[in-house]
C-alpha cells in the first residue's frame, strides 16, 4: 500500500495519529491549523488495518491509500 495526504485539507484533528502513530504525526505550523506529517509512505502490511482506520475516521478525509 502507498499512502498520500492532502495537506491543504488537513485541520490537524490528530485522529490519524491516534490510530497509527507509526505512520502519521501532527505538527504545529504557522498556518491556522496543525498539519499531518507522513512518517512512512509505504508502511508494513501489518499496519494496514490501523492505516485504513486512520483514513476512514479522518474528519476531513485527507488520507488516501492506494494499492501498489
PDB file of N, H, CA, C and O in Angstrom:
ATOM      1  N   UNK A   1       0.833  -1.174   0.000  1.00  0.00           N
ATOM      2  CA  UNK A   1       0.000   0.000   0.000  1.00  0.00           C
ATOM      3  C   UNK A   1       0.884   1.246   0.000  1.00  0.00           C
ATOM      4  O   UNK A   1       2.002   1.235   0.514  1.00  0.00           O
ATOM      5  N   UNK A   2       0.366   2.301  -0.578  1.00  0.00           N
ATOM      6  H   UNK A   2      -0.543   2.311  -0.995  1.00  0.00           H
ATOM      7  CA  UNK A   2       1.061   3.586  -0.607  1.00  0.00           C
ATOM      8  C   UNK A   2       0.084   4.656  -0.120  1.00  0.00           C
ATOM      9  O   UNK A   2      -1.060   4.723  -0.570  1.00  0.00           O
ATOM     10  N   UNK A   3       0.552   5.480   0.796  1.00  0.00           N
ATOM     11  H   UNK A   3       1.481   5.426   1.162  1.00  0.00           H
ATOM     12  CA  UNK A   3      -0.297   6.491   1.410  1.00  0.00           C
ATOM     13  C   UNK A   3       0.048   7.861   0.856  1.00  0.00           C
ATOM     14  O   UNK A   3       1.217   8.191   0.652  1.00  0.00           O
ATOM     15  N   UNK A   4      -0.982   8.649   0.617  1.00  0.00           N
ATOM     16  H   UNK A   4      -1.931   8.381   0.783  1.00  0.00           H
ATOM     17  CA  UNK A   4      -0.782  10.058   0.277  1.00  0.00           C
ATOM     18  C   UNK A   4      -1.745  10.885   1.129  1.00  0.00           C
ATOM     19  O   UNK A   4      -2.785  10.399   1.574  1.00  0.00           O
ATOM     20  N   UNK A   5      -1.376  12.126   1.337  1.00  0.00           N
ATOM     21  H   UNK A   5      -0.531  12.521   0.975  1.00  0.00           H
ATOM     22  CA  UNK A   5      -2.206  13.011   2.155  1.00  0.00           C
ATOM     23  C   UNK A   5      -2.405  14.338   1.428  1.00  0.00           C
ATOM     24  O   UNK A   5      -1.538  14.783   0.676  1.00  0.00           O
ATOM     25  N   UNK A   6      -3.539  14.954   1.658  1.00  0.00           N
ATOM     26  H   UNK A   6      -4.244  14.593   2.269  1.00  0.00           H
ATOM     27  CA  UNK A   6      -3.833  16.271   1.106  1.00  0.00           C
ATOM     28  C   UNK A   6      -3.712  17.272   2.246  1.00  0.00           C
ATOM     29  O   UNK A   6      -4.672  17.534   2.971  1.00  0.00           O
ATOM     30  N   UNK A   7      -2.527  17.818   2.385  1.00  0.00           N
ATOM     31  H   UNK A   7      -1.748  17.605   1.796  1.00  0.00           H
ATOM     32  CA  UNK A   7      -2.260  18.732   3.498  1.00  0.00           C
ATOM     33  C   UNK A   7      -3.095  19.999   3.417  1.00  0.00           C
ATOM     34  O   UNK A   7      -3.340  20.637   4.441  1.00  0.00           O
ATOM     35  N   UNK A   8      -3.535  20.376   2.234  1.00  0.00           N
ATOM     36  H   UNK A   8      -3.337  19.858   1.402  1.00  0.00           H
ATOM     37  CA  UNK A   8      -4.346  21.586   2.084  1.00  0.00           C
ATOM     38  C   UNK A   8      -5.689  21.454   2.803  1.00  0.00           C
ATOM     39  O   UNK A   8      -6.268  22.451   3.234  1.00  0.00           O
ATOM     40  N   UNK A   9      -6.178  20.225   2.929  1.00  0.00           N
ATOM     41  H   UNK A   9      -5.707  19.415   2.579  1.00  0.00           H
ATOM     42  CA  UNK A   9      -7.458  19.995   3.603  1.00  0.00           C
ATOM     43  C   UNK A   9      -7.317  19.654   5.078  1.00  0.00           C
ATOM     44  O   UNK A   9      -8.301  19.687   5.817  1.00  0.00           O
ATOM     45  N   UNK A  10      -6.109  19.328   5.516  1.00  0.00           N
ATOM     46  H   UNK A  10      -5.310  19.302   4.916  1.00  0.00           H
ATOM     47  CA  UNK A  10      -5.884  18.896   6.894  1.00  0.00           C
ATOM     48  C   UNK A  10      -6.099  20.041   7.879  1.00  0.00           C
ATOM     49  O   UNK A  10      -5.619  21.156   7.674  1.00  0.00           O
ATOM     50  N   UNK A  11      -6.830  19.742   8.948  1.00  0.00           N
ATOM     51  H   UNK A  11      -7.220  18.836   9.114  1.00  0.00           H
ATOM     52  CA  UNK A  11      -7.042  20.712  10.022  1.00  0.00           C
ATOM     53  C   UNK A  11      -6.449  20.231  11.341  1.00  0.00           C
ATOM     54  O   UNK A  11      -6.746  20.793  12.395  1.00  0.00           O
ATOM     55  N   UNK A  12      -5.618  19.202  11.290  1.00  0.00           N
ATOM     56  H   UNK A  12      -5.377  18.746  10.434  1.00  0.00           H
ATOM     57  CA  UNK A  12      -4.866  18.776  12.461  1.00  0.00           C
ATOM     58  C   UNK A  12      -5.678  18.191  13.586  1.00  0.00           C
ATOM     59  O   UNK A  12      -5.346  18.402  14.753  1.00  0.00           O
ATOM     60  N   UNK A  13      -6.737  17.457  13.275  1.00  0.00           N
ATOM     61  H   UNK A  13      -7.007  17.285  12.328  1.00  0.00           H
ATOM     62  CA  UNK A  13      -7.568  16.848  14.320  1.00  0.00           C
ATOM     63  C   UNK A  13      -6.852  15.737  15.079  1.00  0.00           C
ATOM     64  O   UNK A  13      -7.251  15.395  16.192  1.00  0.00           O
ATOM     65  N   UNK A  14      -5.799  15.169  14.492  1.00  0.00           N
ATOM     66  H   UNK A  14      -5.475  15.447  13.588  1.00  0.00           H
ATOM     67  CA  UNK A  14      -4.955  14.136  15.106  1.00  0.00           C
ATOM     68  C   UNK A  14      -5.606  12.769  15.230  1.00  0.00           C
ATOM     69  O   UNK A  14      -5.104  11.921  15.968  1.00  0.00           O
ATOM     70  N   UNK A  15      -6.693  12.533  14.538  1.00  0.00           N
ATOM     71  H   UNK A  15      -7.100  13.222  13.939  1.00  0.00           H
ATOM     72  CA  UNK A  15      -7.313  11.213  14.559  1.00  0.00           C
ATOM     73  C   UNK A  15      -6.343  10.178  13.998  1.00  0.00           C
ATOM     74  O   UNK A  15      -6.220   9.081  14.542  1.00  0.00           O
ATOM     75  N   UNK A  16      -5.658  10.524  12.914  1.00  0.00           N
ATOM     76  H   UNK A  16      -5.758  11.416  12.473  1.00  0.00           H
ATOM     77  CA  UNK A  16      -4.702   9.597  12.295  1.00  0.00           C
ATOM     78  C   UNK A  16      -3.583   9.232  13.266  1.00  0.00           C
ATOM     79  O   UNK A  16      -3.165   8.076  13.336  1.00  0.00           O
ATOM     80  N   UNK A  17      -3.111  10.203  13.996  1.00  0.00           N
ATOM     81  H   UNK A  17      -3.450  11.142  13.938  1.00  0.00           H
ATOM     82  CA  UNK A  17      -2.060   9.968  14.983  1.00  0.00           C
ATOM     83  C   UNK A  17      -2.548   8.985  16.041  1.00  0.00           C
ATOM     84  O   UNK A  17      -1.803   8.093  16.446  1.00  0.00           O
ATOM     85  N   UNK A  18      -3.764   9.134  16.480  1.00  0.00           N
ATOM     86  H   UNK A  18      -4.370   9.858  16.150  1.00  0.00           H
ATOM     87  CA  UNK A  18      -4.334   8.222  17.464  1.00  0.00           C
ATOM     88  C   UNK A  18      -4.519   6.813  16.933  1.00  0.00           C
ATOM     89  O   UNK A  18      -4.414   5.844  17.685  1.00  0.00           O
ATOM     90  N   UNK A  19      -4.794   6.694  15.642  1.00  0.00           N
ATOM     91  H   UNK A  19      -4.880   7.481  15.031  1.00  0.00           H
ATOM     92  CA  UNK A  19      -4.997   5.380  15.031  1.00  0.00           C
ATOM     93  C   UNK A  19      -3.693   4.669  14.706  1.00  0.00           C
ATOM     94  O   UNK A  19      -3.596   3.452  14.864  1.00  0.00           O
ATOM     95  N   UNK A  20      -2.678   5.423  14.248  1.00  0.00           N
ATOM     96  H   UNK A  20      -2.757   6.412  14.120  1.00  0.00           H
ATOM     97  CA  UNK A  20      -1.449   4.762  13.798  1.00  0.00           C
ATOM     98  C   UNK A  20      -0.262   5.733  13.887  1.00  0.00           C
ATOM     99  O   UNK A  20       0.147   6.324  12.888  1.00  0.00           O
ATOM    100  N   UNK A  21       0.270   5.882  15.079  1.00  0.00           N
ATOM    101  H   UNK A  21      -0.062   5.401  15.891  1.00  0.00           H
ATOM    102  CA  UNK A  21       1.380   6.813  15.314  1.00  0.00           C
ATOM    103  C   UNK A  21       2.673   6.390  14.617  1.00  0.00           C
ATOM    104  O   UNK A  21       3.592   7.199  14.485  1.00  0.00           O
ATOM    105  N   UNK A  22       2.758   5.140  14.172  1.00  0.00           N
ATOM    106  H   UNK A  22       2.011   4.483  14.279  1.00  0.00           H
ATOM    107  CA  UNK A  22       3.943   4.696  13.443  1.00  0.00           C
ATOM    108  C   UNK A  22       4.012   5.306  12.040  1.00  0.00           C
ATOM    109  O   UNK A  22       5.087   5.392  11.446  1.00  0.00           O
ATOM    110  N   UNK A  23       2.865   5.725  11.519  1.00  0.00           N
ATOM    111  H   UNK A  23       1.992   5.656  12.001  1.00  0.00           H
ATOM    112  CA  UNK A  23       2.786   6.212  10.143  1.00  0.00           C
ATOM    113  C   UNK A  23       2.495   7.711  10.067  1.00  0.00           C
ATOM    114  O   UNK A  23       2.944   8.383   9.137  1.00  0.00           O
ATOM    115  N   UNK A  24       1.749   8.237  11.035  1.00  0.00           N
ATOM    116  H   UNK A  24       1.385   7.692  11.790  1.00  0.00           H
ATOM    117  CA  UNK A  24       1.327   9.636  10.993  1.00  0.00           C
ATOM    118  C   UNK A  24       1.805  10.408  12.209  1.00  0.00           C
ATOM    119  O   UNK A  24       1.925   9.859  13.305  1.00  0.00           O
ATOM    120  N   UNK A  25       2.074  11.677  12.002  1.00  0.00           N
ATOM    121  H   UNK A  25       1.976  12.122  11.112  1.00  0.00           H
ATOM    122  CA  UNK A  25       2.353  12.602  13.092  1.00  0.00           C
ATOM    123  C   UNK A  25       1.612  13.888  12.759  1.00  0.00           C
ATOM    124  O   UNK A  25       1.258  14.116  11.603  1.00  0.00           O
ATOM    125  N   UNK A  26       1.378  14.710  13.737  1.00  0.00           N
ATOM    126  H   UNK A  26       1.666  14.525  14.677  1.00  0.00           H
ATOM    127  CA  UNK A  26       0.746  16.008  13.522  1.00  0.00           C
ATOM    128  C   UNK A  26       1.641  17.051  14.165  1.00  0.00           C
ATOM    129  O   UNK A  26       2.001  16.946  15.337  1.00  0.00           O
ATOM    130  N   UNK A  27       1.995  18.058  13.379  1.00  0.00           N
ATOM    131  H   UNK A  27       1.703  18.144  12.426  1.00  0.00           H
ATOM    132  CA  UNK A  27       2.924  19.092  13.845  1.00  0.00           C
ATOM    133  C   UNK A  27       2.294  20.466  13.749  1.00  0.00           C
ATOM    134  O   UNK A  27       1.494  20.745  12.856  1.00  0.00           O
ATOM    135  N   UNK A  28       2.669  21.310  14.680  1.00  0.00           N
ATOM    136  H   UNK A  28       3.319  21.084  15.405  1.00  0.00           H
ATOM    137  CA  UNK A  28       2.233  22.705  14.643  1.00  0.00           C
ATOM    138  C   UNK A  28       2.844  23.401  13.428  1.00  0.00           C
ATOM    139  O   UNK A  28       3.963  23.087  13.021  1.00  0.00           O
ATOM    140  N   UNK A  29       2.106  24.339  12.857  1.00  0.00           N
ATOM    141  H   UNK A  29       1.197  24.593  13.188  1.00  0.00           H
ATOM    142  CA  UNK A  29       2.604  25.111  11.717  1.00  0.00           C
ATOM    143  C   UNK A  29       2.334  26.590  11.971  1.00  0.00           C
ATOM    144  O   UNK A  29       1.722  26.958  12.974  1.00  0.00           O
ATOM    145  N   UNK A  30       2.793  27.422  11.061  1.00  0.00           N
ATOM    146  H   UNK A  30       3.290  27.123  10.246  1.00  0.00           H
ATOM    147  CA  UNK A  30       2.493  28.848  11.142  1.00  0.00           C
ATOM    148  C   UNK A  30       1.107  29.158  10.600  1.00  0.00           C
ATOM    149  O   UNK A  30       0.612  30.276  10.748  1.00  0.00           O
ATOM    150  N   UNK A  31       0.474  28.160   9.965  1.00  0.00           N
ATOM    151  H   UNK A  31       0.875  27.252   9.844  1.00  0.00           H
ATOM    152  CA  UNK A  31      -0.880  28.325   9.437  1.00  0.00           C
ATOM    153  C   UNK A  31      -1.895  28.250  10.573  1.00  0.00           C
ATOM    154  O   UNK A  31      -1.532  28.149  11.745  1.00  0.00           O
ATOM    155  N   UNK A  32      -3.144  28.300  10.213  1.00  0.00           N
ATOM    156  H   UNK A  32      -3.440  28.382   9.261  1.00  0.00           H
ATOM    157  CA  UNK A  32      -4.218  28.294  11.210  1.00  0.00           C
ATOM    158  C   UNK A  32      -4.336  26.966  11.952  1.00  0.00           C
ATOM    159  O   UNK A  32      -4.791  26.933  13.096  1.00  0.00           O
ATOM    160  N   UNK A  33      -3.927  25.867  11.306  1.00  0.00           N
ATOM    161  H   UNK A  33      -3.557  25.894  10.378  1.00  0.00           H
ATOM    162  CA  UNK A  33      -4.108  24.543  11.891  1.00  0.00           C
ATOM    163  C   UNK A  33      -2.790  23.773  11.928  1.00  0.00           C
ATOM    164  O   UNK A  33      -1.900  24.027  11.116  1.00  0.00           O
ATOM    165  N   UNK A  34      -2.660  22.837  12.864  1.00  0.00           N
ATOM    166  H   UNK A  34      -3.383  22.631  13.523  1.00  0.00           H
ATOM    167  CA  UNK A  34      -1.558  21.868  12.782  1.00  0.00           C
ATOM    168  C   UNK A  34      -1.749  21.040  11.517  1.00  0.00           C
ATOM    169  O   UNK A  34      -2.842  21.024  10.951  1.00  0.00           O
ATOM    170  N   UNK A  35      -0.705  20.353  11.068  1.00  0.00           N
ATOM    171  H   UNK A  35       0.183  20.366  11.527  1.00  0.00           H
ATOM    172  CA  UNK A  35      -0.771  19.577   9.835  1.00  0.00           C
ATOM    173  C   UNK A  35      -0.250  18.158  10.050  1.00  0.00           C
ATOM    174  O   UNK A  35       0.674  17.927  10.830  1.00  0.00           O
ATOM    175  N   UNK A  36      -0.865  17.218   9.340  1.00  0.00           N
ATOM    176  H   UNK A  36      -1.616  17.405   8.707  1.00  0.00           H
ATOM    177  CA  UNK A  36      -0.410  15.834   9.372  1.00  0.00           C
ATOM    178  C   UNK A  36       0.919  15.739   8.629  1.00  0.00           C
ATOM    179  O   UNK A  36       1.141  16.414   7.624  1.00  0.00           O
ATOM    180  N   UNK A  37       1.789  14.888   9.146  1.00  0.00           N
ATOM    181  H   UNK A  37       1.609  14.340   9.962  1.00  0.00           H
ATOM    182  CA  UNK A  37       3.069  14.581   8.515  1.00  0.00           C
ATOM    183  C   UNK A  37       3.110  13.070   8.329  1.00  0.00           C
ATOM    184  O   UNK A  37       2.854  12.310   9.263  1.00  0.00           O
ATOM    185  N   UNK A  38       3.430  12.651   7.132  1.00  0.00           N
ATOM    186  H   UNK A  38       3.639  13.268   6.373  1.00  0.00           H
ATOM    187  CA  UNK A  38       3.512  11.236   6.818  1.00  0.00           C
ATOM    188  C   UNK A  38       4.904  10.728   7.162  1.00  0.00           C
ATOM    189  O   UNK A  38       5.891  11.174   6.577  1.00  0.00           O
ATOM    190  N   UNK A  39       4.990   9.797   8.111  1.00  0.00           N
ATOM    191  H   UNK A  39       4.188   9.435   8.586  1.00  0.00           H
ATOM    192  CA  UNK A  39       6.270   9.245   8.538  1.00  0.00           C
ATOM    193  C   UNK A  39       6.703   8.078   7.660  1.00  0.00           C
ATOM    194  O   UNK A  39       7.897   7.839   7.483  1.00  0.00           O
ATOM    195  N   UNK A  40       5.732   7.350   7.108  1.00  0.00           N
ATOM    196  H   UNK A  40       4.761   7.544   7.252  1.00  0.00           H
ATOM    197  CA  UNK A  40       6.016   6.199   6.240  1.00  0.00           C
ATOM    198  C   UNK A  40       5.040   6.224   5.067  1.00  0.00           C
ATOM    199  O   UNK A  40       3.831   6.085   5.257  1.00  0.00           O
ATOM    200  N   UNK A  41       5.554   6.397   3.881  1.00  0.00           N
ATOM    201  H   UNK A  41       6.535   6.510   3.727  1.00  0.00           H
ATOM    202  CA  UNK A  41       4.696   6.416   2.696  1.00  0.00           C
ATOM    203  C   UNK A  41       4.226   5.016   2.312  1.00  0.00           C
ATOM    204  O   UNK A  41       3.123   4.840   1.796  1.00  0.00           O
ATOM    205  N   UNK A  42       5.070   4.034   2.567  1.00  0.00           N
ATOM    206  H   UNK A  42       5.966   4.178   2.986  1.00  0.00           H
ATOM    207  CA  UNK A  42       4.723   2.639   2.256  1.00  0.00           C
ATOM    208  C   UNK A  42       4.956   1.775   3.500  1.00  0.00           C
ATOM    209  O   UNK A  42       5.968   1.080   3.591  1.00  0.00           O
ATOM    210  N   UNK A  43       4.037   1.818   4.441  1.00  0.00           N
ATOM    211  H   UNK A  43       3.215   2.383   4.367  1.00  0.00           H
ATOM    212  CA  UNK A  43       4.224   1.086   5.703  1.00  0.00           C
ATOM    213  C   UNK A  43       4.086  -0.422   5.523  1.00  0.00           C
ATOM    214  O   UNK A  43       3.590  -0.904   4.505  1.00  0.00           O
ATOM    215  N   UNK A  44       4.531  -1.139   6.526  1.00  0.00           N
ATOM    216  H   UNK A  44       4.934  -0.747   7.353  1.00  0.00           H
ATOM    217  CA  UNK A  44       4.460  -2.603   6.537  1.00  0.00           C
ATOM    218  C   UNK A  44       3.002  -3.061   6.523  1.00  0.00           C
ATOM    219  O   UNK A  44       2.112  -2.377   7.027  1.00  0.00           O
ATOM    220  N   UNK A  45       2.788  -4.218   5.943  1.00  0.00           N
ATOM    221  H   UNK A  45       3.511  -4.774   5.534  1.00  0.00           H
ATOM    222  CA  UNK A  45       1.448  -4.778   5.798  1.00  0.00           C
ATOM    223  C   UNK A  45       0.736  -4.971   7.144  1.00  0.00           C
ATOM    224  O   UNK A  45      -0.489  -4.869   7.214  1.00  0.00           O
ATOM    225  N   UNK A  46       1.479  -5.242   8.188  1.00  0.00           N
ATOM    226  H   UNK A  46       2.474  -5.324   8.132  1.00  0.00           H
ATOM    227  CA  UNK A  46       0.832  -5.458   9.493  1.00  0.00           C
ATOM    228  C   UNK A  46       0.180  -4.192  10.053  1.00  0.00           C
ATOM    229  O   UNK A  46      -0.585  -4.265  11.015  1.00  0.00           O
ATOM    230  N   UNK A  47       0.477  -3.035   9.461  1.00  0.00           N
ATOM    231  H   UNK A  47       1.098  -2.975   8.680  1.00  0.00           H
ATOM    232  CA  UNK A  47      -0.150  -1.778   9.892  1.00  0.00           C
ATOM    233  C   UNK A  47      -1.395  -1.442   9.077  1.00  0.00           C
ATOM    234  O   UNK A  47      -2.045  -0.428   9.330  1.00  0.00           O
ATOM    235  N   UNK A  48      -1.733  -2.286   8.099  1.00  0.00           N
ATOM    236  H   UNK A  48      -1.205  -3.110   7.894  1.00  0.00           H
ATOM    237  CA  UNK A  48      -2.836  -1.991   7.180  1.00  0.00           C
ATOM    238  C   UNK A  48      -4.141  -1.629   7.893  1.00  0.00           C
ATOM    239  O   UNK A  48      -4.742  -0.602   7.578  1.00  0.00           O
ATOM    240  N   UNK A  49      -4.586  -2.436   8.832  1.00  0.00           N
ATOM    241  H   UNK A  49      -4.098  -3.270   9.089  1.00  0.00           H
ATOM    242  CA  UNK A  49      -5.867  -2.174   9.498  1.00  0.00           C
ATOM    243  C   UNK A  49      -5.866  -0.815  10.197  1.00  0.00           C
ATOM    244  O   UNK A  49      -6.859  -0.089  10.159  1.00  0.00           O
ATOM    245  N   UNK A  50      -4.766  -0.486  10.822  1.00  0.00           N
ATOM    246  H   UNK A  50      -3.959  -1.076  10.853  1.00  0.00           H
ATOM    247  CA  UNK A  50      -4.683   0.786  11.547  1.00  0.00           C
ATOM    248  C   UNK A  50      -4.599   1.973  10.585  1.00  0.00           C
ATOM    249  O   UNK A  50      -5.177   3.028  10.848  1.00  0.00           O
ATOM    250  N   UNK A  51      -3.880   1.801   9.471  1.00  0.00           N
ATOM    251  H   UNK A  51      -3.410   0.944   9.258  1.00  0.00           H
ATOM    252  CA  UNK A  51      -3.803   2.855   8.454  1.00  0.00           C
ATOM    253  C   UNK A  51      -5.184   3.077   7.838  1.00  0.00           C
ATOM    254  O   UNK A  51      -5.605   4.216   7.639  1.00  0.00           O
ATOM    255  N   UNK A  52      -5.876   1.995   7.542  1.00  0.00           N
ATOM    256  H   UNK A  52      -5.534   1.069   7.704  1.00  0.00           H
ATOM    257  CA  UNK A  52      -7.211   2.114   6.950  1.00  0.00           C
ATOM    258  C   UNK A  52      -8.185   2.780   7.922  1.00  0.00           C
ATOM    259  O   UNK A  52      -9.054   3.544   7.502  1.00  0.00           O
ATOM    260  N   UNK A  53      -8.045   2.494   9.211  1.00  0.00           N
ATOM    261  H   UNK A  53      -7.339   1.873   9.552  1.00  0.00           H
ATOM    262  CA  UNK A  53      -8.882   3.158  10.211  1.00  0.00           C
ATOM    263  C   UNK A  53      -8.577   4.654  10.251  1.00  0.00           C
ATOM    264  O   UNK A  53      -9.491   5.471  10.363  1.00  0.00           O
ATOM    265  N   UNK A  54      -7.310   5.012  10.161  1.00  0.00           N
ATOM    266  H   UNK A  54      -6.567   4.349  10.070  1.00  0.00           H
ATOM    267  CA  UNK A  54      -6.938   6.430  10.147  1.00  0.00           C
ATOM    268  C   UNK A  54      -7.565   7.129   8.955  1.00  0.00           C
ATOM    269  O   UNK A  54      -8.088   8.235   9.090  1.00  0.00           O
ATOM    270  N   UNK A  55      -7.521   6.501   7.793  1.00  0.00           N
ATOM    271  H   UNK A  55      -7.097   5.602   7.683  1.00  0.00           H
ATOM    272  CA  UNK A  55      -8.126   7.089   6.596  1.00  0.00           C
ATOM    273  C   UNK A  55      -9.645   7.189   6.741  1.00  0.00           C
ATOM    274  O   UNK A  55     -10.241   8.205   6.385  1.00  0.00           O
ATOM    275  N   UNK A  56     -10.258   6.149   7.256  1.00  0.00           N
ATOM    276  H   UNK A  56      -9.774   5.323   7.545  1.00  0.00           H
ATOM    277  CA  UNK A  56     -11.719   6.100   7.394  1.00  0.00           C
ATOM    278  C   UNK A  56     -12.238   7.135   8.378  1.00  0.00           C
ATOM    279  O   UNK A  56     -13.271   7.760   8.137  1.00  0.00           O
ATOM    280  N   UNK A  57     -11.530   7.322   9.486  1.00  0.00           N
ATOM    281  H   UNK A  57     -10.691   6.815   9.682  1.00  0.00           H
ATOM    282  CA  UNK A  57     -12.034   8.194  10.542  1.00  0.00           C
ATOM    283  C   UNK A  57     -11.528   9.633  10.466  1.00  0.00           C
ATOM    284  O   UNK A  57     -11.914  10.463  11.289  1.00  0.00           O
ATOM    285  N   UNK A  58     -10.674   9.939   9.497  1.00  0.00           N
ATOM    286  H   UNK A  58     -10.360   9.265   8.829  1.00  0.00           H
ATOM    287  CA  UNK A  58     -10.192  11.315   9.343  1.00  0.00           C
ATOM    288  C   UNK A  58     -11.381  12.241   9.063  1.00  0.00           C
ATOM    289  O   UNK A  58     -12.093  12.033   8.081  1.00  0.00           O
ATOM    290  N   UNK A  59     -11.609  13.248   9.896  1.00  0.00           N
ATOM    291  H   UNK A  59     -11.030  13.417  10.694  1.00  0.00           H
ATOM    292  CA  UNK A  59     -12.771  14.126   9.709  1.00  0.00           C
ATOM    293  C   UNK A  59     -12.789  14.845   8.358  1.00  0.00           C
ATOM    294  O   UNK A  59     -13.862  15.128   7.825  1.00  0.00           O
ATOM    295  N   UNK A  60     -11.639  15.135   7.813  1.00  0.00           N
ATOM    296  H   UNK A  60     -10.767  14.904   8.246  1.00  0.00           H
ATOM    297  CA  UNK A  60     -11.573  15.867   6.546  1.00  0.00           C
ATOM    298  C   UNK A  60     -11.211  14.971   5.358  1.00  0.00           C
ATOM    299  O   UNK A  60     -11.068  15.461   4.238  1.00  0.00           O
ATOM    300  N   UNK A  61     -11.063  13.682   5.589  1.00  0.00           N
ATOM    301  H   UNK A  61     -11.179  13.284   6.499  1.00  0.00           H
ATOM    302  CA  UNK A  61     -10.781  12.711   4.540  1.00  0.00           C
ATOM    303  C   UNK A  61      -9.559  13.101   3.697  1.00  0.00           C
ATOM    304  O   UNK A  61      -9.627  13.152   2.469  1.00  0.00           O
ATOM    305  N   UNK A  62      -8.457  13.372   4.376  1.00  0.00           N
ATOM    306  H   UNK A  62      -8.403  13.330   5.373  1.00  0.00           H
ATOM    307  CA  UNK A  62      -7.240  13.818   3.688  1.00  0.00           C
ATOM    308  C   UNK A  62      -6.286  12.671   3.359  1.00  0.00           C
ATOM    309  O   UNK A  62      -5.286  12.879   2.672  1.00  0.00           O
ATOM    310  N   UNK A  63      -6.582  11.470   3.836  1.00  0.00           N
ATOM    311  H   UNK A  63      -7.395  11.301   4.394  1.00  0.00           H
ATOM    312  CA  UNK A  63      -5.685  10.318   3.659  1.00  0.00           C
ATOM    313  C   UNK A  63      -6.215   9.405   2.561  1.00  0.00           C
ATOM    314  O   UNK A  63      -7.373   8.987   2.581  1.00  0.00           O
ATOM    315  N   UNK A  64      -5.340   9.107   1.604  1.00  0.00           N
ATOM    316  H   UNK A  64      -4.400   9.446   1.588  1.00  0.00           H
ATOM    317  CA  UNK A  64      -5.679   8.180   0.523  1.00  0.00           C
ATOM    318  C   UNK A  64      -4.704   6.999   0.592  1.00  0.00           C
ATOM    319  O   UNK A  64      -3.494   7.179   0.722  1.00  0.00           O
ATOM    320  N   UNK A  65      -5.257   5.801   0.503  1.00  0.00           N
ATOM    321  H   UNK A  65      -6.241   5.655   0.397  1.00  0.00           H
ATOM    322  CA  UNK A  65      -4.436   4.588   0.498  1.00  0.00           C
ATOM    323  C   UNK A  65      -4.623   3.921  -0.860  1.00  0.00           C
ATOM    324  O   UNK A  65      -5.737   3.572  -1.251  1.00  0.00           O
ATOM    325  N   UNK A  66      -3.509   3.750  -1.572  1.00  0.00           N
ATOM    326  H   UNK A  66      -2.604   4.033  -1.255  1.00  0.00           H
ATOM    327  CA  UNK A  66      -3.532   3.103  -2.883  1.00  0.00           C
ATOM    328  C   UNK A  66      -2.777   1.775  -2.787  1.00  0.00           C
ATOM    329  O   UNK A  66      -1.830   1.630  -2.014  1.00  0.00           O
ATOM    330  N   UNK A  67      -3.221   0.823  -3.587  1.00  0.00           N
ATOM    331  H   UNK A  67      -3.990   0.941  -4.215  1.00  0.00           H
ATOM    332  CA  UNK A  67      -2.519  -0.460  -3.655  1.00  0.00           C
ATOM    333  C   UNK A  67      -1.386  -0.349  -4.655  1.00  0.00           C
ATOM    334  O   UNK A  67      -1.551   0.226  -5.731  1.00  0.00           O
ATOM    335  N   UNK A  68      -0.229  -0.901  -4.298  1.00  0.00           N
ATOM    336  H   UNK A  68      -0.094  -1.368  -3.424  1.00  0.00           H
ATOM    337  CA  UNK A  68       0.931  -0.882  -5.206  1.00  0.00           C
ATOM    338  C   UNK A  68       1.312  -2.284  -5.608  1.00  0.00           C
ATOM    339  O   UNK A  68       2.263  -2.472  -6.367  1.00  0.00           O
TER     340      UNK A  68
END
